Amino acid sequence: MLLQLAAEEPQSPVVPVVPEIVIGLICFGVVFFVFYKKLLPSINKTLEERREAIEGGMEKAEATQAEARQTLESYKEQLQEARHEAARLRQEAKEQGAALIAEMREEGQRQREEILAAGHAQIDADRKQASELLRQDVGKLAVELAGRLVGESLEDHARQSRTIDRFLDELEAKAEAAGTEAAR
């Protein structure tokens, strides 16, 4: 009957019905209690795991980034050392090349001097030989010519040698006198 009476009385839309409020509050309490006891701990646990994972990931990322910076600095130092080493090796190679070139020049100069000395010695030997041959030939011709002019034979070898030597010495003295006058 009560329900009938409640249905018969006009209800104000602004004033709520008390039994509905009580039932609603009890249902809300039950749902809240279930959420609080069962769902909220698993949500909190999941949120905590995510927070730890994010913080751990950030710490890992920072550690990895610091390690990367250290590795980069190490590589830069190694690269700089390698550049210095390469520059040092280039400088050593230049110095060795310059020393080798100087050594080869000295060797070439020494060989040139040896060749020139040998050439001069050969020229001197050839000149002496030619001079001796020329003296003999000139001597024979001079003795023969003198013998024809004088009309007697100048076959005496000692006299012939003295005459030839005197004649050639006079010619050499005249040639040297002419050479010194020309040089002045």
C-alpha positions as CSV (number, residue, x, y, z in Angstrom):
1,M,0.0,0.0,0.0
2,L,2.6,2.3,0.7
3,L,3.7,2.1,-2.8
4,Q,0.3,2.9,-3.9
5,L,0.2,5.9,-1.7
6,A,3.5,7.0,-3.0
7,A,2.3,6.6,-6.5
8,E,-0.8,8.5,-5.8
9,E,0.8,11.5,-4.2
10,P,2.2,14.0,-6.6
11,Q,6.0,14.1,-6.4
12,S,8.0,17.1,-6.8
13,P,10.7,16.7,-9.4
14,V,13.1,18.7,-7.2
15,V,12.8,16.6,-4.1
16,P,14.3,13.1,-4.4
17,V,12.7,10.0,-3.2
18,V,14.4,8.8,0.0
19,P,14.3,5.0,-0.7
20,E,16.0,5.6,-4.1
21,I,18.7,7.7,-2.4
22,V,19.4,5.0,0.2
23,I,19.5,2.2,-2.4
24,G,21.7,4.4,-4.7
25,L,24.1,5.2,-1.8
26,I,24.3,1.5,-0.8
27,C,25.0,0.5,-4.4
28,F,27.6,3.3,-4.8
29,G,29.2,2.1,-1.5
30,V,29.4,-1.5,-2.7
31,V,30.8,-0.5,-6.1
32,F,33.3,2.0,-4.4
33,F,34.3,-0.7,-1.9
34,V,35.0,-3.2,-4.7
35,F,36.9,-0.7,-6.7
36,Y,38.8,0.4,-3.7
37,K,39.8,-3.1,-2.6
38,K,40.3,-4.8,-5.9
39,L,40.8,-2.4,-8.8
40,L,42.6,0.5,-7.0
41,P,45.6,-1.6,-5.8
42,S,46.1,-3.1,-9.3
43,I,45.8,0.4,-10.9
44,N,48.3,1.8,-8.3
45,K,50.6,-1.2,-8.9
46,T,50.5,-0.6,-12.7
47,L,51.1,3.1,-12.3
48,E,54.0,2.5,-9.9
49,E,55.5,0.0,-12.4
50,R,55.2,2.4,-15.2
51,R,56.7,5.2,-13.1
52,E,59.6,3.0,-12.2
53,A,60.0,1.9,-15.8
54,I,60.0,5.5,-17.0
55,E,62.4,6.7,-14.3
56,G,64.6,3.6,-14.9
57,G,64.5,4.2,-18.7
58,M,65.4,7.9,-18.1
59,E,68.3,6.9,-15.8
60,K,69.4,4.3,-18.4
61,A,69.1,6.9,-21.2
62,E,71.1,9.4,-19.1
63,A,73.7,6.8,-18.3
64,T,73.9,5.7,-22.0
65,Q,74.1,9.3,-23.1
66,A,76.9,10.0,-20.6
67,E,78.7,6.8,-21.8
68,A,78.2,8.0,-25.4
69,R,79.7,11.4,-24.5
70,Q,82.7,9.7,-22.9
71,T,83.1,7.4,-26.0
72,L,82.8,10.4,-28.3
73,E,85.5,12.3,-26.3
74,S,87.7,9.2,-26.3
75,Y,87.3,8.9,-30.1
76,K,88.0,12.6,-30.5
77,E,91.2,12.3,-28.4
78,Q,92.3,9.2,-30.4
79,L,91.6,11.0,-33.6
80,Q,93.6,14.0,-32.4
81,E,96.5,11.7,-31.4
82,A,96.3,9.9,-34.8
83,R,96.4,13.3,-36.5
84,H,99.5,14.3,-34.5
85,E,101.1,10.9,-35.2
86,A,100.4,11.3,-38.9
87,A,101.8,14.8,-38.9
88,R,104.9,13.5,-37.0
89,L,105.3,10.7,-39.5
90,R,105.0,13.0,-42.5
91,Q,107.6,15.3,-40.9
92,E,109.9,12.4,-40.3
93,A,109.4,11.2,-43.9
94,K,110.2,14.7,-45.2
95,E,113.3,14.9,-43.1
96,Q,114.4,11.4,-44.2
97,G,113.6,12.3,-47.8
98,A,115.7,15.5,-47.5
99,A,118.5,13.6,-45.9
100,L,118.4,10.9,-48.6
101,I,118.4,13.6,-51.3
102,A,121.3,15.3,-49.7
103,E,123.1,12.0,-49.4
104,M,122.5,11.2,-53.0
105,R,123.7,14.6,-54.1
106,E,126.9,14.1,-52.1
107,E,127.3,10.7,-53.7
108,G,126.7,12.2,-57.1
109,Q,129.2,15.0,-56.4
110,R,131.8,12.5,-55.2
111,Q,131.3,10.3,-58.3
112,R,131.5,13.4,-60.5
113,E,134.7,14.4,-58.8
114,E,136.1,10.9,-59.3
115,I,135.2,10.9,-62.9
116,L,136.7,14.4,-63.4
117,A,139.9,13.3,-61.6
118,A,140.1,10.2,-63.7
119,G,139.4,12.2,-66.9
120,H,142.1,14.7,-66.0
121,A,144.6,12.0,-65.1
122,Q,143.8,10.3,-68.5
123,I,144.2,13.6,-70.3
124,D,147.5,14.3,-68.6
125,A,148.7,10.8,-69.5
126,D,147.6,11.2,-73.1
127,R,149.2,14.6,-73.3
128,K,152.5,13.3,-71.9
129,Q,152.4,10.4,-74.3
130,A,151.5,12.7,-77.2
131,S,154.2,15.1,-76.2
132,E,156.8,12.3,-76.1
133,L,155.7,11.0,-79.5
134,L,155.7,14.5,-80.9
135,R,159.2,15.2,-79.5
136,Q,160.5,12.0,-81.1
137,D,158.8,12.8,-84.4
138,V,159.9,16.4,-84.3
139,G,163.4,15.4,-83.2
140,K,163.7,12.9,-86.1
141,L,162.5,15.5,-88.6
142,A,164.7,18.2,-87.1
143,V,167.8,16.0,-87.2
144,E,167.0,14.9,-90.8
145,L,166.4,18.5,-91.8
146,A,169.5,19.8,-90.0
147,G,171.5,17.0,-91.6
148,R,170.4,18.1,-95.1
149,L,171.2,21.7,-94.3
150,V,174.6,21.0,-92.9
151,G,175.3,18.4,-95.3
152,E,176.6,15.9,-92.9
153,S,175.0,13.2,-91.0
154,L,173.9,13.9,-87.4
155,E,173.5,10.3,-86.4
156,D,175.2,10.7,-83.0
157,H,172.3,9.9,-80.7
158,A,173.5,12.0,-77.7
159,R,174.1,15.1,-79.8
160,Q,170.8,14.5,-81.5
161,S,168.9,14.3,-78.2
162,R,170.6,17.5,-76.9
163,T,169.8,19.4,-80.0
164,I,166.2,18.3,-80.0
165,D,165.7,19.1,-76.3
166,R,167.2,22.6,-76.8
167,F,165.0,23.3,-79.8
168,L,161.8,22.2,-78.1
169,D,162.7,24.1,-74.9
170,E,163.1,27.2,-76.9
171,L,159.7,26.6,-78.6
172,E,158.0,26.0,-75.2
173,A,159.6,29.2,-73.8
174,K,158.3,31.2,-76.7
175,A,154.8,29.7,-76.4
176,E,154.7,30.5,-72.6
177,A,155.8,34.0,-73.2
178,A,153.2,34.5,-75.8
179,G,150.5,33.0,-73.5
180,T,151.4,35.4,-70.6
181,E,151.4,38.4,-72.8
182,A,148.0,37.4,-74.2
183,A,146.6,37.0,-70.7
184,R,147.6,40.5,-69.8
